[in-house]
Amino acid sequence: MASSDSAPPPRGADLVLFGTVLTVDSAQPTAEALAIAGGRIVAVGGRADVEEWVGAGTEVRSVDGCIMPGFVEAHGHPLMEAVAVSDRIVDIRPVTLRTADAVLEAIHAEVASRGAAGAYLNGWDPLLQPGLPEPTLAWLDSIAPDTPLVITHNSGHKAYFNSAAAKVAGLDRDTPDPKGARYGRDADGELDGTAEETAAVFPLLGEAISISDYPAMLRAECARLNRAGLTTCSEMAFDPMFRPLLDQMHDHLTVRLRTYEMSTAALHTDAEPFEGDDIVRQVGMKIWVDGSPWIGNIDLTFPYLDTDATRTIGVVPGSCGHANYTREQLAEIVGTFYPQGWQMACHVQGDAGVDTILDVYEEALRAHPRDDHRLRLEHVGAITPEQLQRAHDLGVTCSLFVDQIHYWGDIIVDGLFGPERGEQWMPAGSAVATGMRISLHNDPPVTPEEPLRNISVAVTRTAPSGRVLAPEQRLTVEQAIRAQTIDAAWQLFADNVIGSIEVGKYADLVLLSDDPRNVAPETIADLEVHATFLAGRQVYPKAG
């Protein structure tokens, strides 16, 4: 029977889809059809029941493959990616350029073509592009003596810049380090051409962003997300400067945005918790507890290995990395924003950093109890089962970057942390075993938008070499699907309107070439997205 208590309207539904419907609704996991009216789902169930909604003006489609809720990217950076993969910044990520020679060729070509406008490139990754030179200030200045050159590391946590870029950005030896970030300096205190963490990296990219060009960049970003089957994406480094532009583009967005404002600049925001609507809503505040495993600055209780890989990224033998903030600074940030009603989302990769932020969260929860806080931890590569249990007991939820296993899995084990620690990287199985609702994410542009690969990797945990890392940490296909749909929506405080195919929710849908439950797990990443719908309107592929 259709999941609807109301009779069909006289005019019928706007759209009826017949086919295999994977609802992600535990009350009715699979259906044969659904009906959409006014952008919302009005019926889900058997074919005969939903046929009652077909009227004279109803569009009817029979779908081969599988109908699912639109995918949810719980930890993304669409406002940044709109620029990072635009034609203004050259994409040198390992997914685009596999060799060091190709990267160097792209750098020289961009410097030559841009001239005084400056060359900006994103995606430098010596771990996945072996043979890259050390990007010293002298090397950068030799390539571009008189014009700006900025190269962002693939992690987004570090940038390399030449002397001309420093001058354009107004940086010199007297520039103070931003809170939670730093500029590298030589023995004499002069800038050495490196910037670590968001508050230091972003000022270097200002010249690459043109307000007049940005709307077209954001439309292209929405198209990328839709092409991957995504209908909702968080923005985990939201700068309020984008608010007027989002207001202007509101009716043209084809992806719902849930924003998390950066807490790096000041202990103040002009926004109110949950301000916005179902298209754009600000739900939280973001903190970077530590950095990236790929540049050696995550906060660990154990040391990095001493290998060619760690020496390549500049890790000092015996280093356990470090945090971006002291415990007192984190307590100040959480203690300011959490009592105002904000959800907090804290980037943390190292297990020592996890202990620190859980201490801070526990203190805040004790001082300001809240029934439904959904406090978040982001990425959590080195988190332990004991820490996951503690997090769950506090009501804290985790978003895991499992796609790191697909790209860096072998390096994590052999080059950075060894089998004991490395094989347990991104322990999704331990997370769900606690009863925690988790999400899977790509952190784009670090890795491309590929929710289907996330599901496959979470189920197989297969590294590039083909070996399986910690098979006990694998999810079932159903668990992984939930982590990319309804549970990801729940983390974003959006599960009341999206994330599953249920009556009353928006008809945010993805049509796949096959049912991911019925194919070999290692082939889920190869399924095709045939169509994507936002509120019942097809946004990929677009007609005409």
C-alpha positions as CSV (number, residue, x, y, z in Angstrom):
1,M,0.0,0.0,0.0
2,A,1.2,3.5,-0.8
3,S,2.7,5.5,2.1
4,S,0.0,8.2,2.0
5,D,-3.1,8.8,4.0
6,S,-4.5,11.4,1.6
7,A,-6.5,10.9,-1.6
8,P,-4.9,11.9,-4.8
9,P,-5.6,15.5,-5.8
10,P,-7.9,15.9,-8.8
11,R,-5.1,17.0,-11.1
12,G,-2.9,14.0,-10.1
13,A,0.8,14.1,-9.3
14,D,3.3,16.1,-11.2
15,L,5.6,13.1,-11.7
16,V,5.3,9.4,-11.1
17,L,8.3,7.1,-11.2
18,F,8.0,3.3,-11.6
19,G,10.9,1.1,-10.8
20,T,13.0,-0.3,-7.9
21,V,12.8,2.3,-5.2
22,L,15.5,2.1,-2.4
23,T,13.8,4.3,0.1
24,V,16.3,4.2,3.1
25,D,13.1,4.2,5.2
26,S,13.3,1.4,7.7
27,A,9.5,1.2,7.7
28,Q,9.4,0.4,4.0
29,P,13.0,-0.2,2.7
30,T,11.9,-1.0,-0.9
31,A,9.0,0.1,-3.1
32,E,7.9,-0.1,-6.7
33,A,6.9,3.5,-7.3
34,L,6.6,7.0,-6.0
35,A,4.6,10.1,-6.8
36,I,5.7,13.7,-6.6
37,A,3.6,16.9,-6.4
38,G,4.7,20.4,-5.6
39,G,8.3,19.2,-5.1
40,R,7.4,16.8,-2.4
41,I,6.9,13.1,-2.2
42,V,3.2,12.4,-1.9
43,A,3.1,8.6,-2.2
44,V,5.5,5.7,-2.0
45,G,4.6,2.0,-2.4
46,G,3.3,-0.6,-4.7
47,R,2.8,0.1,-8.4
48,A,-1.0,-0.3,-8.2
49,D,-1.3,2.2,-5.3
50,V,0.8,4.9,-6.9
51,E,-0.9,4.5,-10.2
52,E,-3.9,6.3,-8.5
53,W,-1.8,9.5,-8.6
54,V,-1.5,9.5,-12.4
55,G,-3.7,12.2,-13.8
56,A,-4.1,13.9,-17.2
57,G,-1.1,16.2,-16.6
58,T,1.2,13.7,-14.8
59,E,4.5,12.9,-16.3
60,V,5.1,9.1,-16.0
61,R,8.5,7.4,-16.2
62,S,9.6,3.8,-16.0
63,V,13.1,3.7,-14.5
64,D,15.6,1.0,-15.2
65,G,18.1,0.5,-12.4
66,C,17.4,2.1,-9.0
67,I,15.7,5.2,-7.6
68,M,17.4,6.4,-4.4
69,P,17.4,9.5,-2.1
70,G,19.8,12.1,-3.4
71,F,23.2,11.7,-1.9
72,V,24.4,14.0,0.9
73,E,27.9,15.3,1.2
74,A,28.2,16.0,4.9
75,H,31.6,17.5,4.8
76,G,32.3,19.5,1.6
77,H,33.7,22.9,0.5
78,P,31.6,23.8,-2.5
79,L,32.1,27.5,-2.2
80,M,35.9,27.0,-2.2
81,E,35.8,24.2,-4.8
82,A,33.9,26.5,-7.1
83,V,37.2,28.5,-7.4
84,A,39.7,25.6,-6.9
85,V,38.6,23.7,-10.0
86,S,37.6,26.7,-12.1
87,D,39.6,28.0,-15.0
88,R,41.2,30.6,-12.7
89,I,43.1,28.0,-10.6
90,V,44.9,25.1,-12.3
91,D,43.9,21.7,-11.1
92,I,47.1,19.7,-10.4
93,R,45.5,17.2,-8.0
94,P,46.7,13.6,-8.4
95,V,43.3,12.6,-9.8
96,T,44.1,15.0,-12.6
97,L,47.8,14.9,-13.0
98,R,49.5,11.7,-12.0
99,T,53.2,12.5,-12.4
100,A,55.6,15.1,-11.1
101,D,56.6,16.0,-14.6
102,A,53.0,16.8,-15.6
103,V,52.7,19.0,-12.4
104,L,55.9,21.0,-13.2
105,E,54.9,21.5,-16.8
106,A,51.5,22.8,-15.6
107,I,53.2,25.3,-13.2
108,H,55.5,26.7,-15.8
109,A,52.8,27.0,-18.4
110,E,50.5,28.9,-16.0
111,V,53.2,31.3,-14.9
112,A,53.9,32.0,-18.6
113,S,50.3,32.5,-19.6
114,R,49.0,34.5,-16.6
115,G,51.8,37.1,-16.3
116,A,51.1,39.9,-13.8
117,A,47.7,38.4,-13.0
118,G,49.5,35.7,-11.1
119,A,49.5,31.9,-11.3
120,Y,47.4,29.9,-8.8
121,L,47.4,26.1,-8.7
122,N,45.7,23.6,-6.4
123,G,46.5,19.9,-5.6
124,W,50.3,19.6,-4.9
125,D,50.8,16.1,-3.4
126,P,54.3,14.6,-3.1
127,L,53.0,11.4,-1.6
128,L,50.9,10.6,-4.7
129,Q,53.1,12.5,-7.2
130,P,56.6,11.2,-6.3
131,G,59.5,13.1,-7.6
132,L,58.2,16.6,-6.9
133,P,60.9,19.0,-5.8
134,E,60.8,20.7,-2.4
135,P,58.8,23.9,-3.0
136,T,61.1,26.3,-1.3
137,L,60.8,30.1,-1.6
138,A,64.0,30.2,-3.7
139,W,62.5,27.6,-6.1
140,L,59.2,29.4,-6.4
141,D,61.0,32.8,-6.9
142,S,63.1,31.2,-9.7
143,I,60.0,30.1,-11.6
144,A,58.2,33.4,-11.1
145,P,60.6,36.2,-10.1
146,D,58.3,39.1,-10.6
147,T,54.7,37.8,-10.6
148,P,52.6,36.0,-7.9
149,L,52.7,32.2,-7.7
150,V,50.7,30.3,-5.1
151,I,50.5,26.5,-5.0
152,T,48.0,24.9,-2.6
153,H,48.6,21.5,-1.2
154,N,46.0,18.8,-2.1
155,S,44.9,18.7,1.6
156,G,44.1,22.4,1.6
157,H,46.0,22.7,4.8
158,K,49.2,24.2,3.4
159,A,50.2,26.6,0.6
160,Y,53.5,27.6,-1.0
161,F,53.9,31.2,-2.2
162,N,56.6,33.3,-3.8
163,S,57.9,36.7,-2.8
164,A,55.6,38.5,-5.3
165,A,52.5,36.7,-3.9
166,A,53.5,37.7,-0.4
167,K,53.7,41.3,-1.4
168,V,50.3,41.3,-3.1
169,A,48.8,39.7,0.0
170,G,50.4,42.2,2.2
171,L,52.5,39.7,4.1
172,D,56.0,40.4,5.5
173,R,58.2,39.4,8.5
174,D,56.0,41.4,10.8
175,T,52.8,39.8,9.9
176,P,51.5,37.9,13.0
177,D,50.4,34.3,12.7
178,P,46.6,34.1,12.6
179,K,44.8,32.2,15.4
180,G,45.1,28.5,14.7
181,A,47.4,28.9,11.7
182,R,51.0,30.0,10.9
183,Y,53.4,31.3,8.3
184,G,56.7,29.5,8.1
185,R,59.8,31.5,8.8
186,D,63.5,31.0,8.3
187,A,66.2,31.3,11.0
188,D,66.2,35.1,10.6
189,G,62.5,35.5,11.0
190,E,61.8,36.1,7.3
191,L,58.8,34.4,5.6
192,D,59.9,31.1,4.0
193,G,57.0,30.9,1.5
194,T,54.8,28.4,3.4
195,A,51.4,28.9,5.1
196,E,49.7,26.3,7.2
197,E,45.9,26.1,7.9
198,T,42.9,28.0,6.7
199,A,43.4,31.4,8.2
200,A,46.9,31.7,6.7
201,V,46.2,30.1,3.4
202,F,43.0,32.0,2.4
203,P,44.5,35.5,2.3
204,L,46.9,34.2,-0.4
205,L,44.0,33.3,-2.7
206,G,42.2,36.6,-2.7
207,E,43.5,37.7,-6.1
208,A,42.2,34.5,-7.7
209,I,38.6,35.2,-6.8
210,S,36.7,37.6,-9.0
211,I,33.2,38.5,-7.6
212,S,31.9,39.1,-11.2
213,D,33.1,35.6,-12.2
214,Y,32.0,33.8,-9.1
215,P,28.3,33.1,-10.0
216,A,29.3,31.2,-13.1
217,M,31.9,29.2,-11.0
218,L,29.2,28.3,-8.4
219,R,26.7,27.2,-11.1
220,A,29.5,24.9,-12.5
221,E,30.1,23.6,-9.0
222,C,26.4,22.8,-8.5
223,A,26.5,20.9,-11.8
224,R,29.5,18.9,-10.7
225,L,27.7,17.9,-7.5
226,N,24.5,17.0,-9.3
227,R,26.4,14.9,-11.8
228,A,27.6,12.8,-8.9
229,G,24.0,12.4,-7.6
230,L,24.5,14.9,-4.8
231,T,21.5,17.1,-3.8
232,T,22.8,18.4,-0.5
233,C,26.2,19.6,0.5
234,S,27.7,21.2,3.6
235,E,30.1,24.1,3.3
236,M,32.6,23.5,6.1
237,A,34.6,26.7,5.7
238,F,31.9,29.3,5.3
239,D,32.9,32.9,5.1
240,P,30.1,35.4,5.8
241,M,31.4,37.4,2.8
242,F,29.6,34.9,0.6
243,R,26.2,35.5,2.2
244,P,25.0,38.3,-0.1
245,L,26.1,36.2,-3.1
246,L,24.1,33.2,-1.9
247,D,21.1,35.4,-1.4
248,Q,21.4,36.6,-4.9
249,M,21.8,33.1,-6.3
250,H,19.3,31.4,-4.0
251,D,16.7,30.6,-6.6
252,H,19.3,29.3,-9.1
253,L,21.0,26.8,-6.8
254,T,20.5,23.1,-7.7
255,V,22.1,21.8,-4.4
256,R,20.9,22.5,-0.9
257,L,23.7,24.0,1.2
258,R,24.2,23.6,5.0
259,T,26.9,26.0,6.1
260,Y,29.4,26.0,9.0
261,E,31.1,29.3,9.6
262,M,34.8,29.4,10.2
263,S,35.6,30.2,13.9
264,T,39.1,31.2,13.0
265,A,38.8,34.9,12.6
266,A,36.9,36.1,15.8
267,L,34.7,34.8,18.6
268,H,31.7,36.5,16.9
269,T,29.1,35.8,14.2
270,D,26.3,38.0,12.9
271,A,24.2,34.9,12.1
272,E,21.6,33.2,14.3
273,P,21.7,29.3,14.7
274,F,19.7,27.6,11.9
275,E,19.2,30.9,10.0
276,G,18.0,30.4,6.5
277,D,15.6,28.0,4.7
278,D,15.6,24.6,3.2
279,I,17.9,25.7,0.3
280,V,20.6,27.5,2.3
281,R,20.8,27.2,6.1
282,Q,23.6,28.0,8.5
283,V,23.7,25.2,11.1
284,G,27.1,25.3,12.7
285,M,30.6,26.6,13.5
286,K,33.8,24.9,12.4
287,I,37.1,24.4,14.2
288,W,40.3,22.8,12.9
289,V,41.8,21.0,15.9
290,D,44.7,19.8,13.9
291,G,45.8,19.5,10.3
292,S,46.5,16.9,7.6
293,P,48.3,13.6,7.8
294,W,49.8,14.4,4.4
295,I,51.8,17.4,5.7
296,G,52.7,15.9,9.1
297,N,50.6,18.2,11.4
298,I,48.0,16.0,13.0
299,D,47.9,15.6,16.8
300,L,49.0,12.0,17.7
301,T,49.9,10.0,20.7
302,F,52.3,7.9,18.6
303,P,55.1,9.0,16.1
304,Y,55.1,9.1,12.4
305,L,57.4,6.4,10.9
306,D,60.8,7.5,9.7
307,T,60.5,6.6,6.0
308,D,61.1,8.1,2.6
309,A,57.4,9.2,2.6
310,T,57.6,11.1,5.9
311,R,60.9,12.7,5.0
312,T,59.4,13.8,1.7
313,I,56.7,15.7,3.5
314,G,59.2,17.2,6.0
315,V,58.3,15.2,9.1
316,V,61.1,15.2,11.8
317,P,61.9,11.7,12.9
318,G,59.9,10.9,16.1
319,S,57.4,13.6,15.5
320,C,53.9,13.0,16.8
321,G,52.6,16.1,14.9
322,H,50.8,18.8,16.8
323,A,47.5,20.6,17.4
324,N,46.5,23.9,15.9
325,Y,45.0,25.1,19.2
326,T,45.7,24.6,22.9
327,R,43.0,23.0,25.0
328,E,42.2,26.4,26.5
329,Q,41.7,28.0,23.1
330,L,39.4,25.2,22.0
331,A,37.4,25.6,25.2
332,E,37.1,29.3,24.5
333,I,35.8,28.7,21.0
334,V,33.3,26.0,22.0
335,G,32.4,27.8,25.2
336,T,31.5,30.9,23.1
337,F,29.4,29.4,20.3
338,Y,27.9,26.2,21.7
339,P,25.9,28.0,24.5
340,Q,24.4,30.2,21.7
341,G,22.8,27.1,20.2
342,W,25.3,26.3,17.5
343,Q,26.2,22.9,16.4
344,M,30.0,22.5,16.5
345,A,32.0,20.6,13.9
346,C,35.7,19.9,14.7
347,H,38.2,18.7,12.2
348,V,40.4,16.3,14.0
349,Q,42.6,13.5,12.6
350,G,45.0,12.5,15.4
351,D,44.0,10.5,18.4
352,A,45.6,13.0,20.9
353,G,43.5,15.7,19.3
354,V,40.4,13.5,19.7
355,D,41.0,13.2,23.4
356,T,41.4,17.0,23.7
357,I,38.2,17.9,21.9
358,L,36.1,15.3,23.6
359,D,37.3,16.7,26.9
360,V,36.2,20.2,25.7
361,Y,32.9,18.8,24.4
362,E,32.2,17.0,27.7
363,E,32.9,20.2,29.7
364,A,30.5,22.2,27.5
365,L,27.8,19.6,27.7
366,R,28.0,19.5,31.5
367,A,27.8,23.3,31.7
368,H,25.1,23.7,29.0
369,P,23.0,20.5,28.6
370,R,21.1,20.2,25.4
371,D,18.9,17.3,24.4
372,D,19.8,17.3,20.7
373,H,23.2,18.8,20.0
374,R,24.7,16.5,17.4
375,L,28.2,17.7,18.1
376,R,30.5,16.5,15.3
377,L,34.0,15.2,14.8
378,E,35.4,15.4,11.2
379,H,37.6,12.9,9.4
380,V,38.9,11.1,12.6
381,G,41.5,9.0,10.8
382,A,43.3,7.8,13.9
383,I,40.4,7.6,16.3
384,T,40.3,4.5,18.5
385,P,37.4,2.2,19.4
386,E,37.5,3.4,23.0
387,Q,37.3,7.1,21.8
388,L,34.4,6.2,19.5
389,Q,32.5,4.7,22.4
390,R,33.2,7.8,24.5
391,A,32.0,10.0,21.7
392,H,28.8,8.0,21.3
393,D,28.1,8.1,25.0
394,L,28.4,11.9,24.8
395,G,26.0,12.0,21.9
396,V,28.9,13.1,19.5
397,T,28.7,11.9,15.9
398,C,31.6,11.4,13.4
399,S,31.9,12.0,9.7
400,L,34.6,9.7,8.2
401,F,36.8,10.4,5.1
402,V,36.9,6.7,4.0
403,D,38.0,7.7,0.5
404,Q,41.5,8.3,1.9
405,I,41.8,4.5,1.9
406,H,41.2,4.4,-1.8
407,Y,43.9,7.0,-2.6
408,W,46.4,6.9,0.3
409,G,45.7,3.5,1.9
410,D,49.1,1.9,1.1
411,I,51.0,5.1,2.0
412,I,49.1,5.3,5.3
413,V,50.3,1.8,6.3
414,D,53.7,1.5,4.7
415,G,54.9,5.2,4.7
416,L,53.3,7.0,7.6
417,F,52.0,4.9,10.5
418,G,52.7,1.2,10.1
419,P,50.3,-1.7,10.1
420,E,49.1,-1.5,13.7
421,R,47.8,2.0,13.4
422,G,47.5,2.5,9.6
423,E,45.3,-0.5,8.9
424,Q,42.7,0.8,11.4
425,W,42.6,4.2,9.7
426,M,39.0,5.5,9.4
427,P,37.4,2.8,11.6
428,A,33.9,3.0,10.4
429,G,33.0,-0.5,11.7
430,S,33.9,0.4,15.2
431,A,31.9,3.6,14.9
432,V,28.6,2.0,13.9
433,A,29.2,-0.8,16.4
434,T,28.7,1.8,19.2
435,G,25.3,2.7,17.7
436,M,26.6,6.0,16.4
437,R,25.0,7.5,13.3
438,I,27.9,8.4,11.0
439,S,28.4,9.9,7.6
440,L,30.9,9.4,4.8
441,H,32.4,12.3,2.9
442,N,34.9,13.3,0.2
443,D,36.0,16.7,1.6
444,P,36.0,18.0,-2.0
445,P,38.1,19.3,-3.6
446,V,40.6,17.1,-1.7
447,T,39.0,14.1,-3.5
448,P,36.4,14.4,-6.2
449,E,32.7,14.1,-5.4
450,E,32.2,10.3,-5.5
451,P,29.6,9.2,-3.0
452,L,29.3,5.8,-4.8
453,R,33.0,5.2,-4.3
454,N,32.6,6.1,-0.6
455,I,30.0,3.4,-0.3
456,S,32.2,0.9,-2.1
457,V,35.4,1.8,-0.1
458,A,33.5,1.6,3.2
459,V,32.3,-1.9,2.3
460,T,35.6,-3.2,0.9
461,R,38.3,-1.1,2.6
462,T,40.5,-1.8,-0.4
463,A,43.8,0.1,-0.8
464,P,45.3,0.9,-4.2
465,S,47.5,-2.2,-4.1
466,G,44.4,-4.4,-3.7
467,R,45.0,-5.3,0.0
468,V,42.1,-4.9,2.4
469,L,42.8,-2.8,5.5
470,A,41.2,-4.1,8.7
471,P,38.3,-6.1,7.3
472,E,36.6,-6.0,10.7
473,Q,36.1,-2.2,10.0
474,R,34.0,-2.8,6.9
475,L,30.4,-1.6,6.8
476,T,27.5,-3.5,5.2
477,V,26.2,-2.0,2.0
478,E,23.0,-0.8,3.8
479,Q,25.1,0.9,6.5
480,A,27.2,2.7,4.0
481,I,24.1,3.8,2.0
482,R,22.6,5.3,5.2
483,A,25.9,7.1,5.9
484,Q,25.7,8.7,2.5
485,T,22.0,9.6,2.7
486,I,19.7,9.7,5.8
487,D,22.4,9.7,8.5
488,A,24.4,12.3,6.7
489,A,21.2,14.4,6.5
490,W,20.7,13.8,10.2
491,Q,24.2,15.2,11.0
492,L,23.2,18.4,9.0
493,F,19.9,18.7,10.9
494,A,18.1,18.1,7.6
495,D,16.7,14.6,8.1
496,N,13.2,16.0,8.6
497,V,13.1,17.1,4.9
498,I,15.6,15.0,3.0
499,G,17.7,11.8,3.2
500,S,15.1,9.2,2.5
501,I,12.1,8.6,0.2
502,E,9.1,9.2,2.5
503,V,5.9,11.1,2.1
504,G,6.3,14.7,3.0
505,K,10.0,15.0,2.2
506,Y,11.4,16.8,-0.7
507,A,11.7,14.7,-3.9
508,D,15.5,14.9,-3.9
509,L,16.4,11.8,-5.9
510,V,19.2,10.1,-7.8
511,L,18.5,7.5,-10.5
512,L,21.3,4.9,-10.8
513,S,22.1,2.3,-13.4
514,D,21.6,-0.5,-10.9
515,D,20.7,-1.2,-7.2
516,P,23.9,-1.0,-5.2
517,R,22.6,-3.7,-2.9
518,N,22.5,-6.2,-5.8
519,V,26.0,-5.7,-7.4
520,A,29.5,-6.7,-6.2
521,P,30.6,-4.2,-3.6
522,E,33.8,-3.4,-5.5
523,T,31.7,-2.3,-8.5
524,I,29.4,0.1,-6.7
525,A,31.8,2.9,-7.6
526,D,31.2,2.1,-11.3
527,L,27.4,2.6,-11.2
528,E,26.2,5.4,-13.4
529,V,24.2,8.3,-12.3
530,H,21.4,8.5,-14.9
531,A,19.5,11.5,-13.4
532,T,19.4,13.7,-10.3
533,F,16.3,15.6,-9.1
534,L,16.0,18.4,-6.6
535,A,12.5,18.9,-5.3
536,G,11.1,16.9,-8.2
537,R,12.9,18.9,-10.8
538,Q,15.5,17.2,-12.9
539,V,18.8,19.0,-12.5
540,Y,21.1,16.4,-14.1
541,P,21.2,16.0,-17.0
542,K,19.5,19.3,-17.8
543,A,17.1,19.3,-20.6
544,G,18.3,21.2,-23.7
